[in-house]
Amino acid sequence: MAHPPQTPHFIDNNFNLIRYLGGGEYGHTWQARANAAGSADDIDSDENIDIDDVRDRGEDLVVKMSKPGFANMLRDEHTVMRLPAIDQCDNVVSSLGFKSYPQEDKAYLIMEYGGPTLFTKLQEHREAFIAQGLDPLTYTGLPREEVREISSQLVNAHTALHSLGVIYRDHKLDNVVVGDGLVVRLIDLGCYKAVEFDGWAPSDLNACSE
């Protein structure tokens, strides 16, 4: 896991940190919970999201901070996540708000927390198998019905993306989260490719387009 950077003021002022989730080429992410003292005016949200309501419910969130030079990429990710067909899909993580600080070359994306990653789920399942004293060489993975359910939900996520000409290009175990009730969601939409589809050309969506 990447070493966590110093917590920025925006996060300190609006969220109670739970843990650092990790960092990649484009940014750092934290699991957090909106605090009562934070200012809702600090968060740009669209008309369908009330950040005060999110704060009042005390839900766990994910806050992503862009690395220098990647603020626009985070904005593009937010834009894609708010497209109706994607925002309404239960199997793609939702954006709850976006805040940009151009003078600092930083941006923040606030998202719902969907649970641990599929990598973590598989790791914990294998460890539980071995803890029973069973031979690790006989471990065959998750039960078939769970694999079928996870796969079905991932197909649903990609169907929503493809319906708008958005191609997801960063599929890995760490970019799939599994919540309560085996609800599966795709996360980290920053490296998509937007293509013309069914007469609709998403010309304003260009993240990782080359």
N, C-alpha and C positions, 0 to 999 in steps of 0.2 A: 504494500500500500504506500502511496506517495505520502511524503511528510506534510502534515497540515500547515498551511500558511498562517500568519497572524490573522486573527479574526477581524474582519473589517468593521468599521463603525456602523454601517447600515445593518449588519446582522446583529451586532451587540445591542443596537437601539430598538430593534423590533422583535427579536427572537430569543428564546431560551434554547441554547444548544443542547442536543442530546448526544450526538457523536459525529465525528468526521467520517464521511463515507468513502472518500477517496478523490483522486485527481487524475485527469487525463491530459491530452494534448491541448484541449480547449478551455478547461476550467476545473474548479474544485467544487465539491458538493458536501453539504452537511444535512443531517437529519435534525430537525428543530421543531419548536412549537412557538407560535406567535405569543408574545407576552402582552400583558394588560397595559403596560406603560407605553408601548410603541405608538407611533403616530401613523394612522391610516393614510394620511396625506403623503407619506413617504413612498407609497406603493402605487404605481400606475396599474389600474385594473380596468377591464372593460365593463360595460353596463350590466353584464350578466353575473358578475362576481362582486360580492361584498366582503372585503377583507376583514371588516369588523365582525361579520358573522362567522367567518373562519376562526377568528381569534376567540370569540365567545364560546365556540364549541370545543376549543382546546385540542384540535386535531394535530397529529403529527404531520409535518410538511417536509419537503426537500427544498433546500435553497442552493442554487447553483450560482457561482460567481465566475465570470469570464476571466481568462488570463489576458494580459495585454495584447491588443491586436485582434481579439476575437469577440468584442462586444456585439458587433453586427451579426455574427453567427448566432449568438444567443437570442437576439431579437428575431432572427429568421425562424429559429426553433419555436419560439413563442407564437409567431404568426402561424406556422404550420399546425401547431397543437390547437389553435383556436378556430381553424377551419371547421365548419359545422359537422361535416360527416366524420371528422376525426375526433372533435371535441365530444361528440355524442356516442362515440364507441367506448364500450366498457373495458376494452382490452388495450387501450392506449392511455398512458398517464395524462392527466389533465393539467394545463397551466392555470394557476390561480392569479398570477400577476407578473409584471415585468417592470423593472426600474433601471434606467440608464443614467450614468454619470459621465458624459462625454469629456469633461475636463480632466477626469481621472482615467479615461480609457477603460472604464469598468461598467459591467452591467450585471444585473441579478435577475434570475428567473425563479419564481416561487411555484412549486408544483405540489400535487398531492403525494403523500407517501403510500406506495403500493405494497410494501412488505419487503422481506429479504429477497436477494437475487436467487435465480434458479441455480446458480453455482453453489450458493450457500445451502439451499435445500437439498441438492444432491449430495453435498459433502456431509451434511448432518445425517441424512438417511443412511449413507454408507457407514458412518461412525456408529450409529445406533445398531446396525447389523453386526458389526465387529464386536461391539460391547456385549452382545449376547453370547460371545464365545464361539461364534461361527467363523468358518474359514473364509478369509477375505477373497480367496481365489474363486469362491463359489458365489460371490456377490454379482447379481445380474441387473441391478439398477432399480428404478422406481417400478411399482406395480403397473401392469400393462394398461389398466383402466385410467390411471393417473396420467400416463404418457399420452393416451388417446385424448383425454380432456385438455391437457396443456396444448397439444398440437392443434386441436380444434379451435381453441381460443386465439392462438397465434395466427391461424388462417383468417379468423375474423378480423384481427387487427390489420393484417396486410390487405385484406379486401377493402377495408375502409380507406387505407392510404392509397391504394391503387385506383380507387374510384375517383380520386382527384389528381391522378397523375403523379403521385408522390411515391418514390421508390426508396424503401428503407435499405441502407447499405452498411449497417454495422451490427449484424446479427451475431450475438455471442451470449453465453450463459449469464454474464454480468449485466447484460442489457435487457434481461427479462426478469420481472419481479413477480413473486407469488404471495398473495395476501390470504386473509382468512377465507375459508370456503373454497380454496383452490382457485381464486380469481387471479387470472394471469394478465399482466400488462407489459407492453413494450415501453421502454424508457429510452432517453438519449436519442432524440430525433435530429441531432445537429448535423449529421453527415448524410442527409438524404439527397436524392437527385429528383428535380422536378422536370417532368416531360409533358409535352402536349398529349392530351388524352381526350378522345371523344369530342374534339372541337374546342376543348378548354386548354388554354396555354397559360400556365402559372408563371408569367414572365417576371414577377416580383419575388420569386422564391429561388434563390441561387446558391444555397449553402452546398459546399462540396460539389458544385455542378460540373467541374472539369474532370 
